[in-house]
Amino acid sequence: MRTSTPSFSNLIKNPLATIITLLAISLLLLFLPPKFSNRIKMTCVAPIRPLQWATCFCSNSASNFFDKVISSWQETHGKKDLEQQVLQFKNKLVEQQDTIYKLENKLRILSRLPAENKIIKKNSIPADIIGYDASNFRKSIIINVGTKHGIKTNNIVISDNALIGKVTSVSGSNSVVQLITDPASRIPGRVVQTREQVILEGDGTVFCKLKYVPRWAKLKKGDDIVTSDIGGFYPVSLPVATVVENETKSGALFQSVKVLPRVNISKMESVLVILN
C-alpha cells in the first residue's frame, strides 16, 4: 500500500501531530551547529523585518502623538486654571475698588457740608441709593433708610451740598425720594446773580426749567439757582441748579429758561436726608 505524506492542513486539523512536529523542529534547530541555525534564523526573520520596522515606527509615532496630545491637554488645562484664578483676582480687586470709591463718596458728601450748617450736619442721616423708579427716567429714587431711622415724609434730601429732592413715601427700612427733575416737583428758588424769585420745575429729563422769570430779567448761562426762604419749607440758599439756556419769545411775558441740576443724578450713589 502507498502512503502519502501528511499535508500542512492535515497537521493543523490534528493538534497532537502539530505539537509533535513543532517539538521535532525545535529539537532539530537546537542541536544544529550554530552556523546553520543562524542562517535558518536569518532566513526566517528576513521576510518579516519590514513588518517589524513598520510596526516599531507606527508604535513610536503613536506614542509620540499621544504624548504630545496629553502634554498639550495638560498645558491647556493648566493655562485655563491660571486664567480663571487671574480673573477671580481681578474681580475681587474691582469689588474692593468699588467699595473704596463708595466709602470715599460718602465721606465727600459729609465733608462738603459747609461748617456753618451745623444744624443740618447734626440732623442728617446718610443713605445709599438702592433703586430707581423703573417707570420714570430718574424722577425718583429709593434709599435704604426709613421710619426706623427717623425718616419722615417731606424730609429734604441733598448730595454734595446741593438739593436733589424730598421724601414722598416711607416704609420701615426704605424711602422714596422725589427728585427735582420730576415734573410734579416745584421748588421756590432765587437766581443768585440777579436776585429774581423763581419756581424750579422738573421736566422729566435730566434738566429742569424755571417758571415765571420776567422777560426783562438779565439771566445768562452759568447763573446759579439756590433755594429761597419763601414758604419756609426748604433750607435757605441750598444750591439747586445752573442756567444752561434761556430764551425770550416774542410777545411772551416770561422767559423760557433751562437749568441743569448741580448734582449729576445718574452718578449718585449716596445721599443725606435732612430731618426737619
ABEGO torsion letter per residue (X at the ends): XBBBBBBAAAAAABAAAAAAAAAAAAAAAAABBAAAAAAAAAAAAAAAAAAAAAAAAAAAAAAAAAAAAAAAAAAAAAAAAAAAAAAAAAAAAAAAAAAAAAAAAAAAAAAABBAABAAAAAABBBBBBABBBAABBGABBBBABBAAAGBBBGBBBBBGGBBAEBBABBBAABBBBBBAABAABBBBBBBAAAGBBBBBBBAGBABBBBBGBBAABBBBBGBBBBBBABGGABBBGBBABBBABBBBBBGBABBBBBBBBABBAAABABBBBBBX
